[in-house]
Amino acid sequence: MAGGWARDGAVSEQIEATINDELARLKAQKAPVGESLKYCAECEEEIPEARRKAVPGVKLCIDCMQDKDAAFKARGGINRRGSKDSQLK
């Protein structure tokens, strides 16, 4: 059931489109490729052989990777499609 100016199913379509956009963005991120480094690209500590085998193309040791992940900032939830409801808030 749609309300206001929206047609039936419009809200579901908008949610699905937003999810698909985010999935496409995540898939576009580059995974490590190529040969793993023996030493960390940041701190130059040796990367354990088990990690190099488990994560092909790894460039960072576990500590540096944890620091990088901790610095990640989540994107804000912006409604880029400009629905009527988002404009009224």
C-alpha positions in Angstrom: 0.0 0.0 0.0 1.4 3.4 -1.0 0.7 6.6 0.7 0.7 10.2 -0.5 2.1 10.6 -4.0 3.9 7.2 -4.2 2.6 4.4 -6.3 2.3 0.9 -4.8 5.6 -0.8 -4.2 7.6 2.4 -4.5 9.0 2.3 -1.0 10.2 -1.3 -1.5 11.8 -0.5 -4.8 13.6 2.4 -3.2 14.9 0.2 -0.4 16.0 -2.5 -2.8 17.8 0.1 -5.0 19.7 1.5 -2.1 20.7 -2.0 -1.0 21.8 -2.9 -4.6 23.8 0.4 -4.8 25.7 -0.5 -1.6 26.3 -4.1 -2.7 27.7 -2.8 -6.0 30.0 -0.4 -4.2 31.3 -3.1 -1.9 31.9 -5.5 -4.8 33.8 -2.7 -6.6 36.3 -2.5 -3.8 39.6 -4.1 -4.7 40.6 -7.2 -2.9 44.3 -7.9 -2.4 45.8 -9.4 -5.5 49.2 -10.6 -6.6 51.9 -12.1 -4.4 51.7 -11.5 -0.6 54.5 -9.4 0.9 56.8 -11.0 3.3 57.1 -7.8 5.3 54.4 -5.4 6.2 54.1 -2.4 3.9 53.7 0.0 6.9 55.7 -1.2 9.8 58.1 -3.6 8.0 57.4 -6.4 10.5 57.5 -9.9 9.1 54.0 -11.2 8.0 53.6 -14.8 9.3 53.5 -17.4 6.6 50.1 -18.7 7.8 48.6 -15.2 7.1 50.2 -15.0 3.7 48.7 -18.3 2.8 45.3 -17.5 4.2 45.0 -14.1 2.6 46.5 -14.1 -0.9 48.0 -10.7 -1.8 48.2 -9.5 1.8 50.2 -6.4 2.3 49.8 -5.5 6.0 50.4 -7.4 9.2 47.5 -8.1 11.6 48.3 -5.1 13.8 48.4 -2.6 11.0 45.3 -4.1 9.4 43.5 -3.7 12.7 44.6 -0.1 13.0 43.4 0.6 9.5 40.0 -1.1 10.2 39.6 0.9 13.4 40.1 4.1 11.5 37.2 3.3 9.1 34.4 5.8 9.3 30.9 4.6 8.3 29.1 6.6 5.7 26.0 8.5 6.7 22.6 7.2 5.7 21.7 9.6 3.0 18.6 9.2 0.9 20.0 10.1 -2.5 16.7 9.4 -4.3 15.0 12.4 -2.7 11.8 10.8 -1.5 9.0 13.0 -0.3 9.4 11.7 3.2 13.1 12.5 3.4 12.5 16.1 2.3 9.9 16.7 5.0 12.3 15.9 7.8 
